[in-house]
Structures are given as structure tokens and as C-alpha cells.
């Protein structure tokens, strides 16, 4: 049913307008008690065998919504209603910014992909912190907060910009993510170099510990799929050195190889997400797990379309898995289908729990 609706309605709309329309419907549904109960019962069934623990946090399952969909924390309950086990909001920057000029979001339907150059459009850390502070949860869910650099802030002042966001947002974050891997903010990916990344992560860690003294806010870093293998290893080693809680692999890619969509779309600048990212994202994840093992929690994202993709990420070392682009193509029943298929795979596997399956394929080849 959704695919027919997508083909007849959403596919004919500007992608950003379609996103905002769907967003409004989700936010409206969650405000109506009877409707949200019905929707959650239909779309968010719980499977006991999928219960997951990461960073000391308990979740209904391993499958969450990646950053980028809900930049301003306005639909956390709505996305939980649709069955996502954790919601990562953002990317949030120190100051509010409109992002890049439109048109900045493109569907590559034959490739089941998206290209975006949104440019961290968001209301800023102060406004998002206020919204999170006043939130009265309808559904209990884990909320991660993804922070990035304000575009107008020079690279030399990036650490202070991230620290400002961390100070404002850490009190309301179940976990905090330092995003240094979007291709849409000039100079941002330079911060992935270990010499730049070390002081940045150390400063954010100190800020979170200072502001939130009664608990440890888990800290993760999100990396790009375009890093060379030796740079992936360097980030992994740094994460262990600094005692980070996790690494998210991976963000969008600037690569364009092997795409089927029309050339005019393929040439658009920005980050490519969706199915074409699947192979490299999985490759980076396997490399990270081989390097860090169980010392750091890994989150797999990039090209995740179905339960099999989630299962492969878990076998490659991911404790948590996230998706976003496929939601555009699969619609509101996506999370339900992923959970059902994942539970079926676990039952027929040699593993008693999901935790037992994490990294199993990598350990076999070690």
C-alpha cells in the first residue's frame, strides 16, 4: 500500500516537502491518545529476544533511527511510535542555521538512495536543549543527540563550538555523538584526522562530565565511509585510547560509483546515502570490530534496508544498527518488518541472544 502511495504521491513531490508533510502526519498522530496507541500496537510490536543493552542503556531492540530525520527533537515520540528502538536527533549545531540553499535533497529511486546537502539546518543547541528539557515523554525511548560544527565557525574555533553544544545538550542526552563526517559543512571532515580529533573529543568528554556530574553520558564519534583504511584504524585506536563509548559507522559518502540514476541527479553535490553505501559501510564496520573487539560499542548505519542488512551488521560487530534512507522508500511499516525478520533470523541461528551474535563473522576469520 505504501509503495503505491509513494509512487503516486511522494515521488511526484519535492523530497524536502514530502519529508515535512510526513513529519507533520507523524507528529499529529502521536498527539491523539487513541490513535497513537493503535499505531504503536500495529507498528511497534516487541520481541523479548531482541532486547538489547548498549552503553548501560536498555532498549527494546537494536534498531534505531539515524540522525538527520529529526534535527530539532520535535518528533521523538512519533518515531518511537513507529517502532524505532532509539532515536538519534540532530545534527544540532552551536548556533541556529538555515542550512544550504534549496534544492538540497534528491531521490535516486533506481538506486534506492538519497543525495543531500542540507548543511546542518537546525534551530541551534539552545533551542533544542529547551525542547528536550520541557519534553514529557509519551513513549519511553533512548534519545541520542548528534552535535556538529556551526558553518560560520572557523575550523580553529571548532572545539569551543562543539563544547558549547555539549554543555547545553548533554543533560538531556542518553548518549552524545560528535559528528565530524558530514560532507556538507566546509572543512568538517578535516576534524577526523587524529591530531584534530583527539583534542575535540577530549574537550567534549570533559564538558559532558563537568555539566552532568551524577551520571556518565556515553560519548560516540561518527565517521565517514570515505576514510582510508589506515585512517579507520587510527580513529579506532584513538577511541580506545580516550575511552570513548562507541563509534558510528558510517555517515554519507561523496563517492558516486555504479549508480543507475540519471546523470543529472548523480552529479548533484552532497552526501549519498541508501543502498549504494551498503558494501563500504559494512566493510568499515568489520574493520573496526577487528580492531577494537568488544572494548567499544559499534553502531552500524549506511545502506540498511531490511532485516538481513541489520543481521549482517550485527554479525560484523554492531551492537546497534540505524537506518534512515530506506524509511523514505519503505514507509511506516519498515521498522515492524525489520524487527519481525530479525527475530526470525535469531531463532534459526546458532546464537542464543543478539549479544552472542555481535561480531561472530569477524571472530570466525580472526
N, C-alpha and C positions, 0 to 999 in steps of 0.2 A: 504493500500500500504506500509506504513512504517513498519508495523508488519511483512510483508513478507520479506522486506529488512533486518529487524533486524534478523529474523530467518536464512536467507540465508547468510548474510554478517557479521553484527556486532557481532552476538552471537558466531561466529567462530573465532573472533579476540580477542587478549588480550584486556581486558577492558580499560586499560590506553591508548593503541594505538588507539582504536576506539574513545575514548574521544578526543584525539588530532586531529584525522582525521576529526571528525565532527566539531571541533573547527576551523580548517583551512577552511572548506567549509563555515561556517558562516561568518568568517572574510573576506573571498573572496567576498561573495555575497554582503556584505554591502559596499564594495568599488566601486561597479558598480552602478551608479545612477539609471538607468532604472530598473535594476534587484531589487535593494533594495526597490524601490517604489512599484513595483509589489508584492514583497514578503510581505511587510508591509501591503499593501491593502488586501492581501489574509489571512494573519495570525494574524493581529493585528487590527481587527475591533473594533471601540469604541462604548460603550454603555453609553449614558448620565446618566442613572440611577445608574451606578456603580461608578461614580466619588467619590473619597474618599479624605478626608483630615486627615493627621496624622502629629503630631509634627509641625503643622503650614505649612506643605507641601501639595500641591495639586497634586493628581495623577489621571490617567485615570481610575484606578480601584484599588482593594485591593490586587491583586495577583502579587507577585514578585518572583524573582529568589534568592534562598538562597545562602549564602556564600559557597564556595568550588568549584563551577564550573569555575568561572573566578577569579583565585587567584591574577593575576597581572594586572587587569584592561586593558586587551588587546581587549576585545570584548563587551564593554558596549553597543555600538550602535547596534552590531549584535544581542544581546539578546533583546534589545528594539524592534528591527525589528521583532522579533519572537513573540512579544506581551506581554512581561513581563512589569508590571506597575512600578516596581522599581527593581534595580539591586544591590545586595549586593556583593561587591568584597571582596577578601581575602579568608582565613585569611592571613593577612600580619604581618610579624614579624619585630622586630627592625633591625635585620641583615638578609642578604640573607642566605638561607639554602636549601640544596638539598632534604630534607625530608628523609624518611626511605628507605632502600634498596628495590628494586623491587624483586619480585612481591608484590604489596601492595594494589591492588584494585581487588575485586572479585564480580562477579554477582551471586546472588542466584535467578535464574529465577523462579523456582516454588513458591518462596515466594515473588516475585516482590520486591526484596531487594538488597542492596549492603553492602558489608563489606569493609571498607577502613582503612588503617593505613598509610596514605600518610605522616603524620608528618609535616604538615605546610610547604610543599615545595613551596617556593616563592622567588622572586627576592629581597625582603627586602624593608623596608619602604622608603628608599631614592630613589630607582629606581621607585617604584610605584608612589610616590609623583611627581616625574619628569614627568612621563607619564600622570598623571591626570592634571598637570599644563599645559602641551602642547596640551591637548585634544581639538579638535574642534568638538563639538557635531553635529552629523547628525540628531539624534532624541533627543528631549527634554525628559529627564527621570530623576528620582530621583536616586542618587547613594549613597548607604550606604557603609561605609568602616569598615570592621571587623578586629580587631587587636588582636594578641596573643603574647605569650611569645616565644622568641628565645630559642631553645632547650638547647644550651650550657650555657645559663644564669642561675646561681643558683637561687633557689626559693627566697633567701634572697634579691636578686637584681632585682626581677621581676618588682617591681613598677617602677624603673628607666627605665627598658626596655620598658614597656608599655608607659610611659611618652614620651620617645624618638619617638616612632611611632606616638603618638597623636600629638606631636608638628609638625611633618613632614606632617601628613596626614589630620589633622582637617581642614586646609584652603580649602581643595578640597572635603570635605565630606558633603553631605546633612544631614547625621546622622552618628554617630560613635558608634561602638559596641565593648564592651570589652568581648572577648571570654575567659572564664575560664572553659570551659566544654568539650573540646575535650579529648578523652581518649588516644590520640596518642602522647602526649608530657608528659614525665615523671613528675609527681608532679603537673601538671597544675590544676587538679580538686581539689587539696588541697586549691586552692585560692578561691573556692566557699564558704568555711567556713567564716562566717560573720566577724570574727576577722581579717581575712586576706583581705576579700573583701572590707571592709569599707575604709581602707587607700588607697587601689588600686583605687577604683572608685573616691574617693575624689581627689587624685592626678591627675588622668586623666581629671576630670572635671576642675580642676584649670588650667591645661596645655592648654586645649581647649579654655577656657575663656581668658587666657593670650595671646595666639597666634592669636586668631580670636576675636578681640575686637568689631568689627562692627555688629556681629550677634551672637546669641546663637546657638552653634552646638548641636543638640539633642544627648543625651548620653543614650545608652541602655546596658544591660548586657544579655548575652546568657547563659542559664543554661542547665544542663543535666537532662534527664528523670530519671536518677538513684538516684537522691536525695530523701531522706526520706521526707515524707510529712511535718514533723516539720521543716526540712531544707528549703523546698519550702516556707513555711510560714515566716521563718526568712529572706530569701532573699527578699520576698515581703515587709516585714516591713522595711528592710534596704533601699530598693528602694524608699519607701515613705519618710523615714527619710532624705535621701540625696537629694531628689527632682529629681531623675532620670526621664528621659522622657519615658522609656519603658523597657520591659523585653521580650526577645525572648525565647519561649518555644516550642520545645526543640532541643538540639543537638542530636547526635547519642547515642546509648545505648551499653553497654557491655553485656546486657542480651542476651540469646540465646533460651529462652523457646519457644516451639511449632513450630519450623521451620521444613519445609518439605524437604529442600535441602539435598544433600548427606553429610554424616558426615564429610568428609574431608574438605568441604567448611565451614560448621558450626563451625568447630574447629579453623578456622583462627582467629587470634587476630585482634583487631581493633574495630572501631565503626560500629554498624549495623544501617542502615537507610532503609527507604522504608516502605512498608505496615505493617510489624510486629510492627512498632513503633506507629501505629495509636492510639491504645487504651490508652496507657500510656501518650502519648503526649497530647491527648485531656483531660485526667484526670488532668494532671498538669495545663493545661490552665484554666479549670473550677475552680480549687482550687485557682489559682492566682486571677482570676476575683472576686471570692467570698471574697477574702482578700483585694484587692485594689480597686475594682469597677472601676469607671471612672477617678480615680486620676492619673493613669498611663496607657499609651498605651501598649497594649499587641499584640505581633506578634506570630501567631501560625504557627508552622512548625514541620514536622515529620509525615510521613505516609500519606501525602496529595497526592491523586491520581486523583481526579476528582472534578467536581463542587459540588457534595454533600458533599465531605470532606471539601471543602472551606466553604460551607454554615454552616456546623456543627461547624467549628472553630469560625465563626462569632457569631453564637448563643451562643457559650461558652465563648465569651468575647474578641475575637480577632478583632482588627480594620484592621490589615493587616495579610495576610497569605502568606507563602512562600512554594516553592517546589523545588525539585532538582532530587531525585532518580527516580521519575516516568517519568521525561523527557527522561531518558535512554530508558524506555520501551514504551513510548507513541509517542515520536518523535516531529517534528516541529509543528504539529497541536494541540499539547497539550494545550497550553495557549488559543488558539482560542476556543477549546471545553469547557474549564473551564469558560471562560467569557460568552459564549452563555448559558451554563447551569445555571450559577449563575444569570444572568439577568432573565431567565425564573423562577427560584425559587423566586426571589424577587417579580416579578409581581404577582405571585399566593399566596404570603404570606400576612399576616395582617399588614406588615410594609411598610410605605411609602418610606423609604430610608434604605440603608445599615446601616447607623449610628443608626437608630431606632432598628435595629435587633441585634446590638452588645450586647452580654451578656443576651439576652432575656430569654434563657432557664435557666440560673443561677438565674436570678431575680425571676422567677416563683417559684423556690424551696426555696427561701430565707425565 
